[in-house]
Amino acid sequence: MSEVFLDTVGLVALWDESDQWHAAAERAMTEVVAQRARCVTTSYVLLECGNAAARRPYRQSVVRLRDRLVSSRALIEPADEDIEKAWAAYARGEADQAGIVDHVSLLVMRRLGISRAFTNDRHFRAAGFETLF
């Protein structure tokens, strides 16, 4: 079974109907579901989503996603080594100056052998991953 990494940019675009990438995110997620791909993400991405959704109507969508990911064991806690390597990559400005949460995501994806990300974030492309919209 193939896996897809869920990124904040993709999730917010999916939930927020006013987001400029909403339609593209919906199409991409329809394809992910049709492929029966296993979706995973990190607790860090969910924290970002929770912050983004705090005062938005899709706040409960974040809670429901977290519950589903926890129950299916698809919520990844980054390892200490992932975090240390992410800070080093961040300091070097790798992946087109990606933020720290993206660097953690990229390292977790590499460690787990995941090549596709549900996002259109250029930092994932700069790091050599396939973005789904």
C-alpha positions as a printed Julia matrix, in Angstrom:
133×3 Matrix{Float64}:
   0.0    0.0    0.0
   1.33   3.43  -0.88
   1.55   6.19   1.68
   0.93   9.91   1.42
   2.22  12.47   3.88
  -0.37  15.07   4.9
   1.07  18.59   5.08
  -0.49  21.65   6.7
  -0.79  23.51   3.38
  -2.78  20.66   1.84
  -5.02  20.1    4.83
  -5.9   23.76   5.28
  -6.61  24.05   1.55
  -8.9   21.02   1.8
 -10.85  22.35   4.79
 -10.99  26.06   3.87
 -13.37  26.61   0.97
 -12.02  30.15   0.5
  -8.43  28.93   0.12
  -7.02  29.53  -3.37
  -5.94  25.86  -3.56
  -9.21  24.36  -2.27
 -10.42  22.87  -5.57
  -6.99  21.42  -6.38
  -6.74  19.95  -2.87
 -10.18  18.35  -3.19
  -9.23  16.77  -6.54
  -5.95  15.5   -5.11
  -7.62  14.01  -2.03
 -10.23  12.3   -4.21
  -7.34  10.64  -6.05
  -5.6    9.65  -2.8
  -8.81   8.04  -1.56
  -9.37   6.27  -4.9
  -5.84   4.85  -4.68
  -6.56   3.69  -1.12
  -3.3    5.29  -0.04
  -2.52   5.33   3.67
  -2.32   8.92   4.92
   0.14   9.79   7.68
   1.42  12.96   9.27
   3.28  14.17  12.32
   2.05  15.66  15.54
   3.89  18.84  14.5
   1.76  19.22  11.36
  -1.38  18.73  13.42
  -0.21  21.42  15.85
   0.19  23.81  12.91
  -3.28  22.85  11.66
  -4.73  23.38  15.12
  -3.25  26.86  15.25
  -4.5   27.71  11.76
  -8.0   26.44  12.58
  -8.34  27.9   16.07
 -10.83  30.58  15.04
 -12.07  28.98  11.84
 -15.21  26.96  11.12
 -13.13  23.86  10.35
 -11.67  23.6   13.86
 -13.52  20.32  14.51
 -12.13  18.88  11.26
  -8.67  19.03  12.82
  -9.92  17.23  15.92
 -11.65  14.53  13.83
  -8.53  14.03  11.69
  -6.36  13.7   14.79
  -8.74  11.11  16.24
  -8.68   9.08  13.0
  -4.89   9.26  12.74
  -4.4    8.2   16.34
  -6.81   5.27  16.03
  -5.13   4.06  12.81
  -1.62   4.62  14.18
  -0.89   7.08  11.38
   0.09   9.99  13.62
   3.87   9.98  13.76
   5.8   11.38  16.69
   9.12  12.63  15.28
  12.15  10.95  16.79
  14.71  13.03  18.68
  17.13  12.34  15.83
  14.6   13.72  13.3
  14.34  16.92  15.3
  18.1   17.38  15.64
  18.65  16.76  11.93
  15.77  19.11  11.08
  17.33  21.94  13.09
  20.66  21.37  11.31
  18.95  21.47   7.89
  17.02  24.56   8.96
  20.24  26.28  10.01
  21.76  25.51   6.6
  18.67  26.86   4.8
  18.0   23.6    2.96
  14.86  22.89   0.92
  14.58  26.45  -0.32
  14.66  27.96   3.19
  11.87  25.71   4.54
  10.52  26.25   8.03
  11.34  23.95  10.92
   8.08  21.96  10.8
   8.63  21.29   7.1
  12.16  20.1    7.83
  10.83  17.69  10.44
   8.24  16.49   7.91
  10.89  15.96   5.22
  13.06  13.92   7.56
  10.15  11.78   8.73
   9.14  11.19   5.11
  12.67  10.07   4.24
  12.91   7.83   7.3
   9.58   6.16   6.45
  10.25   5.95   2.7
   7.32   8.2    1.74
   7.75  10.01  -1.56
   4.39  11.79  -2.01
   3.04  14.73  -0.03
  -0.49  16.08   0.03
   0.56  19.67  -0.5
   1.68  22.15  -3.11
   4.38  23.56  -0.84
   7.5   24.25  -2.9
   9.73  23.2   -0.02
   8.69  19.58  -0.53
   9.51  19.8   -4.26
  12.84  21.47  -3.45
  13.64  18.5   -1.21
  12.86  16.06  -4.04
   9.38  14.9   -3.07
   6.29  14.7   -5.27
   3.56  17.15  -4.37
   0.01  16.12  -5.24
  -1.35  19.48  -6.37
